[in-house]
């Protein structure tokens, strides 16, 4: 699931020139802006059937944080 998530995240943020990892802080990506955030939120909803609340999203820092939150929310 990790590789698929990272691939989906790269697509959502239109990252083509480098690899990303679960340890990366997504807010530090040059591609991260309000459009990127909306793209990621839409991708998470479409691919994983999960909506991450805005307040919870603010608490996420790394790609791994986001993936772990998706997994937790899928189990609810």
N, C-alpha and C positions, 0 to 999 in steps of 0.2 A: 504494500500500500504506500510505503514511503516514496518510492520512485514515481509511481503514478501521481501522487499528490504534488511532488516537486515539478513534474512535467506539466500538470494542470496549472500550477502557479506560474510557471514560466510563460505558458500560453496566455494566461489572463493578464500578465504584466508586459507581455510582448518582449520578453528577454530572449535574445537569440544568440548573443555573442559570448556567453559564458555559462558555466555550470553553477548551480546554487545548491545549498545544503540545508539540512534541518537546523543547524546552528546559526545560520545567517539571521540577522535582524532585518526583517523585510522593510521596515520603515526607513532604512538606510540605503535602499536601492535607489539609483538615480531615476528609475521608472516609477517610483512610488509618489503618487500625488492623489488628488481627489478622484480623478478618473480611474486610476489604478486601484484605489480602494473599492470603488463601486464595482469594478470588473472582478476583483477577488471575491467580494461578497456575493455577486451573482454566480460566479463559478462554484463557490461552496454550496450554494442553494441548489444549483442545477446538478452538479456531480454527486453530491453527498446527501441532499435532501435535508440540509441543516441551515437554520438561520441563526447567525451569531448576533446577539443583542449588541447594540452600540456601546453600552457601558462595559460589557464583557470584552468586546473587541479592543477597547482602549487598554486593557490589561495584558494583551498579548504582545510579545516582543520578538520572538523568533518564529521561524517557519515551523519548528517543532512544537512550540506552544499552540500554534494554530491547528496543526494536525491533531495533537492530543485533545484539544477542545472539540474538534469535529468528532473524534472517536467517542468521547464522553457523551456528547449530545445525541449521537446516533443510538446510544444504548438507553436513553431516557424514553 
